[in-house]
Amino acid sequence: MSVTQQRKGRERAAREELILEHGRRLLLREGFQNLNLDELARSIEYSKGTIYLHVETKEDLALAIATGALKERADLFERASKFTGLTRERMRAVGFACCQFAIVHRDYFNIEMMLRSQSFWEKASEERRRQHGLQAGRLFHIVSSIATEAIRAGDLAPEVRTQDVALSLIAITMGSHIASMQPDIQMLCGLTDPFAAVAAVRRNQDLICDGWSWKPLLKEFDYTATDKRIKTEIFPEATWYTAS
């Protein structure tokens, strides 16, 4: 690749990052239905035609925004998966990563809720759907890989299907994060701040792991000590965590 091509590549990447950052702000402020590419073009001082060099539709734009955040989430999962310990401790580190992501990207789950309709996915380009699928696949692979190791180690029963474990953990985590953002749920469950919400998410993750009889069970092990190690060794930036 020539020097000129490298420069053009950097310029294109910087322009796309600008488009996605301003697009994210508009998406959160206006909602998907009112997302307007003309307004986006004015805010970044580029033509609408330039935006179309990066995204084909506003569905592409919204999906690219979600994919960027999903990639950061998968990166956190990979950091967490390198934690040294028992398989359930390693899965606990992944749960810790989920909460770290939710604190840093509090708007992510709002965007996810906007993108769940079938009509949305049909209008997004195949390439954008592929990129999103790659990042979602990274998340699923990390969780299911730790579950596979747990079966080999005897921490999970041999008849357990790893994809079922992964699905249950991902579902309870996503559902808990989304539910805890709803004002009525916050009031009913006493979730007075984001830190209380992530604590509730972690309790639900523990219940799922105990439900699978993933050893050692919560009542049989000092997971508070595990959390302290996760915070110190993997996520020192996690200011939301305080040892109880």
N, C-alpha and C positions, 0 to 999 in steps of 0.2 A: 504494500500500500504506500502510495506516494505521500509526501509531506502535505500536499494540498488536500488529498483525500482524508488524511487524518484530521486536518483542521476542520474540514467540512463536517466530518463525523462528530467532532466535539461540539461544533456549533449547532448541529441538528439535535444532539442529545440535550444540550442546554436549553434550546428552544422548546423541546418537548417537555422538559421538566418545568419550565415556566408555564406552559399551557396547562399541564396537569395540576400544578399548585393553584393557579387562579381558578381553574375549573372546579377544583375541590371546594374552594370557598363559595363559589356561586351555587354549586350543587347543594351544599349544606344550608345556604341562606334561602335559596329559591325553591328547592325541591327538584326532583327530576323532571316533572311535567313542565315546569317553568324555566328549566335550564335553557338559556338562549346563547347560541354561538356568536351572534352579532355583538351582544354585550361582552362576551369573553374576548372577542377580537379587539374591541375598544379598550378593554382593561389592560391588555398586554401590548397594545400599540402595534399589532400585526393585522394583516388583512384576513378576512374569513377564508380566502383561498389558501393562505399559509397554514391555517389550522387544519384544512382538509388534506394537506400533505402528510399530516400525522394521524388524523382520525377520520374515518369515513362518515360517521354519524355521531349524534350525541350519545347514543347507546355505547358506541366505541369509547367515547371520552369517559363516560361514567365507569365503564368496565375497566379501562386503563387505570383510573384513579383507585378503584378497589383492588386491582391486581398489584399495584405498587405497595399498598399497605399489606396485602397478603404475603408478598415477598418478604417484607420486614418481619412479619409474624413467623414465617418459616425459618428465617435466619435466627430468630430468637430460640425457636425450637431446636435448631441444630446446636446452638450454644449449650442449651440445657441438656441435650442428649449426651454430651461429653462428660457430664457429672459422674464422678466415681462413687459407686455404692451398689446396694442391692437393686434389683430391677424395679421394685416399687418406689424406692428412693429416686431412681432415675426418672420414673414417670411423674413423681412428685415435682421434680425439677422442671419437667415440661409443663405441668400445671402452674408452676410459679411463673414460667415464661408467658403463659396465657394471660395471667393477671398483670404482668409487667406491660405487655402489649396493650391491654385494655386501659391502663392508666395513661400511657403515653398517647394512644390513639383513641380517645374517648368517642370520636365521631365515626369510627370505622363501622360500628354495628348499625348506626343510623343509615349509612350508605348501603350496607348489606341488605337492610330491610327494603330499600328502594328498588333493588335489582332482582327480586325473587320471582317476578312474573315470567311466564313462558314467552309472552310476546316480546319482552325485553331481550331475552336471549336469542330469539329468532332474528332480531334486527341488528344485533352485534355481529361484527365480522368474524369469520372463521378463525383468523389469526389471533384476534383479541380473545376469543373463547379458548383457543389453544393455550395461550400464555397464562390465562387464569387457571386453567386446568392443571398446568404444570406446577404452579405454586400450591394449589390445593392438594395435588398428589404428593408433594414434598411433606406436607403436614401429616397426611394419612400414613405415609411410609414410615415416618419417624415413630409415630405412636404404635403402629402395628409391629414394627421391628423390635421395640422394647417388649411388647407383649409376647412375641415369638421367643425372645431370650428368656422371659419369665417361665414359659412352658418348659423350655429346656432345663432351666435351673430347678424346676419343681415348685416354683412360686405360684404358678397357675396350674389348674388341672389339665391333663393332657388332652381331654376331649373339647376343651374350649377352642372356639374359632377366633383367631386373632382379629379378623375383620369385624367381628361382632363387638369385641372389646373396644377396638378403635372407634367404631361408630357410636357406641354408647357414651364414651368419654367426650368425643367431639360434640355429640348432640346435647349432652347435659351442659357442657361448657358454653356453647353458642347460645342455647336456650336460656341459660342462667344470666349470661351477659345481657342479652336482649331484653329479657323480662325485667331485670333489675334497673333498666333505664326508663321503664314506664312509671309515671308519677303515682298511679294508683297502687302499683305493686310496691313501690318504694315506701309508701305510707303504711300499707298493710303489713309489710315485713320488717318495718323499722330500719330501712336502709337509708340512713340519714346523709351519707356521703359516699363518694366513690370507693373509699377504703373499706367501708362496711360491705359494699357490694362485692368487692373481690374476695373478701373473707367468706361471704356466702357461696360464691362460686367454688372456692376451695373445699368448703364443707361438702358440697354436692359431689365434687370429684372424689373425695374420700369415701362417701357413701357408695358410689358406683364401684370403686375398687374393692371395698369390703363386700359388696354384693357379688362380685366375681370370686370372692375368697382369695384375693391376691395377697399373698403372704409377704411380710408379716402384717397382720391386721392392725387397724388403727389403735385398738386398745392394748396391743401386745408390744408396741415399739415406741421409742421416743422420737417421733417425727419433728418435734420442736427443735431438737438438736440437728436433725437433717436440714430443716429450713435455715437455720443459722449458717450452716456450711454452704448451702445453695446461695444465700445472700452474699456471703464473704467471697466464695470462690468463683461464682458464675455471674451474679447480678449485683455487684456492689453499688450500682446506680439506683437500685430499687428502694427509694426513700419511703415508699408506702408500707414496707414491711417492718413491723416491730415484733420482737419475740414476746410471746405471752407466757 
